[in-house]
Structures are given as C-alpha cells and as structure tokens.
Amino acid sequence: MRNPPGASRTRTGVRQTLVSTTTREYDDMDGDADLAGLLQAETFDRSTFNRLLAMVYSSPQTREQFVQFAGALEAKLRAQDSPDAAEALKLAMSYCLLGRHEEALEWFPRGRDVKERRYYAAECLRALGRVEEAMVEYERAANRGWDALDSQLRQVECCRLAGDLTRAEKLLSALAGQGANSAEWHYQYGCLLEKQGQNLDAISEFDRAITIDENHTAAIFRLAYALDLRGEDERAIELYQRCVSRPPVHLNALMNLAVIYEDLGRYDDALACLKQVLATNPNHARARMFLKDVQASQRMYIDEDQERVRERRSAVLDIPVTDFELSVRSRNCLKKMNITCLGDLLRITEADLLAYKNFGETSLTEIKAMLAQKGLRLGQLVEEQRQVRRNELPSASPRISHEILNKPVSELDLSVRSRKCLQRLNITTLGELASRTEAELLGMRNFGQTSLTEIKERLAEYGIQLRKLET
C-alpha cells in the first residue's frame, strides 16, 4: 500500500505533495511567531518558507488567512502593468506552499531569478510529475547558490519517480561520500532499495536516516509504512504518530493510522484520525468514504470462530523464512527470489525453485523439511487454486485470454487492505479473483464497499468482472 491515492480505504505509501523541508529546520521554529509579520517580509527565503509551512498548516483558520493573503497579492499584481519581481516570487512561493502548483508555475517566471525561484519551481514540477523539467530547475537552483547536495538528491528522487532506477543509483553512488552523514541521502537510498524490492535493506536505510535526524518526517513515514506492510503494527503506530505530531499535517500518516486502528478494533481512534483529516481537508474523498466504512464496522457481525481459523492460517503463512535455520546458499537464493515468508513458498513449485541459478537438490530438501515442520508443502496454494479455478472459474468472455486470467493479482496494484483480504482467501491470480462473488469478498473482516469498488475497477481494466450468482 500501499498504492497511489484513489477511492480506496487503505494505507498509502505516496509521499506528501506538500513541499518537503529539512526537518531539523522545524526545531528552530517559534510556534507563536506572528503570521502577519512573516507575510510582510520583503522576500520569502527558505527559512521564511519553512516557518510559514509549519504555521499555515497548524490550523484551518491560519490556512484560510494565508489563502486570503495570496488572493489579495495576486489581485494587486494583476492590476500592475509590470508586476514587482520580488512580490511575484512571494506569490509563486505562496501557491507552491498551498499545493497549487499550476498557479505557482504561472508566477515563477515573473519572479526574481534567484535560487528560491528555481528550487521551488522544481518542487512544483516534481509534484506535477514533470520530473525532467524539475531536474533542470534543481540544477539551476544549485548554480544560483542552493545547497548542492540537496539539489542533487532531489534529482535522484526525480529519476526514481520517472522509473529510471539505474540513473538514480548512479547519482546516489556518486554522492555516497558527501551523503554518509546526510539523513536525506540515506532516505533516498532507502526509497531506491524499496523500489528495487529490497525491503529489509530499505528499512535499515530509513532507520539510519532517523538516527542521523530524528525529525526527518519523510524517513519516519517510509519506515512506518514499510513496517506497516510487514504487520509490525506497534512500531508502525508509534512512527505514524510521530509523523502527525508536528505541522504540516501528514494526511497519509493519519489515513494509515486509521486503517491500523480499524484492523485492531480501535474504532474510536480510527474515527479520530479520519476526522482530523477532514478537518484539514473537508473534501478528502478517501477519508469520507473510509469514515463510513469505519462507522459500519462498529455494527458489523463477525463469525469469530471462522475468523480465528483464517487468522491462524494467515499467521502461519506470514512467518518469515529468516525464522528458520537455513544454509547460506538457501537463504541467499530465497532473498534474490523475493521469497520472504512461508506463504511465498506455498505459491512456488519445486520445478520453479530448481530452475533458479545455484539452487540444487540439497537446498530443495532443506526447504521441504522446513515446511513439513508446519504441515505445509511447496506449491500447496498453487494446487488449491487450480482446484478453485476448475470448480468455480466463470465462463469468461472469449476475448479474455488465459494469459490475462493467470496474471498475478499483484499486477492490480491494490491497496494493502484489499491485498490482505485476498491473501486470506488464498487468491493469487485474476482468474481466481474473478471466481469470487461480491458477497464473498464483503464477508471478509474489514473488507468494505470502498475496497470492493477498488477491485472491481482494477478488474474492469482487463475486461473482467466478479462472478455473479445465477438467479
């Protein structure tokens, strides 16, 4: 989940769209500083911007005051034949701070050509997904005096967002010497490792970033998110709470906290998080939908016996392979194949393992013995799902190929909430998912209408629908 924002009631791993700050800068901020005094500054430098960022998002009232300031400043500049360059830059940075990136980019070219103009224009371009343009602006910012390491690390992020992981890794390697004691460098490296599927190493880098800067909000959030995915709820909650303890409000952390709280049956805490999101952004569609789901969960009847059976099975399948004594060769092969838990081994066959380089009969025997301790065997879930397909798979339209039906559900890029429910049902392919009815999915604990809508939309992209009962 963690997935990009959509109408899904899930954890989200998407980075805040607010312009990021170096978090230690918050430590020097005076919470009682006068907003009007800051707005009257001749120019907005980085320090002023960050103080405003913390202040503006401290309450809806303060944000509204700032919105009014920006509107009045724009009206004033539009009335001028030749807008003042310093004030045009203030307006552009104000819209950048408010997340109104398109409007900010309209005014940046009219502002003074200083490092702040180039850097915050780059931030807006990055937020809009225009990463190549953003990289150019970050470089120009460095040429005009912005911190060179900061600008280069932002370029690394742009490469990663563009999917050019090779380039991102090359840039990070070149900065390794300078970045050894930089929280941001370790944060960016962690994000790259996460993107490459090296989740444990990514967690280590996020931890390192927080060790260097205990207030690095982005690293705290990514670490919380990674631990959340691994089911380490206790520490994830603590880290998410740290994210939301200081302005600007980290909406994604609040949403993820709400999901965990609901999973734990702490419905009042979940509602409190969602109400805080809506207090900051009353039009937050996902929060509004999730709020209804949480309220419905408070009235939901659960077959506790059936749920306990499911939870026990899920708990066994989630046991990490690192909990077992394995040879170095077996451990390394499983790591390279991204096999992290017993459930992963139940989804792979003996032939698949033996086909992997350097994986031989000795390692196979060792792993089969490990599974046998839990009464499991390689490929067990594959066999079970084949039986499900034979018995329940609907007669798909001729235009839907078996290749599509056999695609893994991971390609749907579903939210964590949805993925966990599918895991409990042992659903691994699109065809297996299509064999289920809406009622079967809604019968899962904590699976609501929002998650159902998400799954139906993802399946529709492949021309597939959930099974409908005959009437």
Secondary structure, 3 states (H helix, E strand, C coil): CCCCCCCCCCCCCCCCCCCCCCHHHHHHCCCCCCHHHHHCCCCCCHHHHHHHHHHHCCCHHHHHHHHHHHHHHHHHHHCCCCCCHHHHHHHHHHHHHCCCHHHHHHHHHHCCCCHHHHHHHHHHHHHCCCHHHHHHHHHHHHHCCCCHHHHHHHHHHHHHHCCCHHHHHHHHHHCHHHHCCCHHHHHHHHHHHHHCCCHHHHHHHHHHHHHHCCCCHHHHHHHHHHHHHCCCHHHHHHHHHHHCCCCCCCHHHHHHHHHHHHHCCCHHHHHHHHHHHHHHCCCCHHHHHHHHHHHHHCCCCCCHHHHHHHHHHHHHHCCEHHHCCCCHHHHHHHHHCCCCEHHHHHCCCHHHHHCCCCCCHHHHHHHHHHHHCCCCCCCHHHHHHHHHHHHHCCCCCCCCCHHHHCCEHHHHCCCHHHHHHHHHCCCCEHHHHHCCCHHHHHCCCCCCHHHHHHHHHHHHCCCCCCCCCCC
